[in-house]
Amino acid sequence: MDIILGDLRKAVISYLEHQVSISISNPVKDAAGSEFRFTVTVKNASEASGGVGLTNVRYQVQIAQTLGPPAIPPIPRIRVPSGGSSLGPHGEALSVGTLVEFFNFNPSDFNLSYLQIDESQSLTFNGNAIHNFASGFRLIAKILADPDLNSVFPRNFPSKDGFYIVSPGF
């Protein structure tokens, strides 16, 4: 069996694009109406559909205006979460609580940075909409992740049995 290494790269990209699903909940406003929260849920493929564990899971979250002329007032912002480290669009470190349009969040909790086969994880994020934003906006999320090589290439996996039948009285 020939393995072409370039095919492995394509397979990983295809897996993340087609086997991992991402959903975003409807934003919920607080009583004052300026703060809102939404949940990003990531679901990994099942074992039956060829799922593999994912490690080094990072969450890219973005808020953007809907199509049309530039928004006045400016679009709402999302708050950089705690519980990990966050980078901005140019790789700059972001402080917890900063209001931004984009961040790349790397959770410090191992359980949030590893996605098991057939597992779902949900993270809730907060935002701020100072003005009543009549023109709407888009919430966008995706993950960056690496396949768990121990899931793809099992280690210490047993071979089939070898045997020899010894006749009585050999």
Order of alpha helices (4+ residues) and beta strands (2+ residues): alpha-beta-beta-beta-beta-beta-beta-beta-beta-beta-beta-beta-beta-alpha
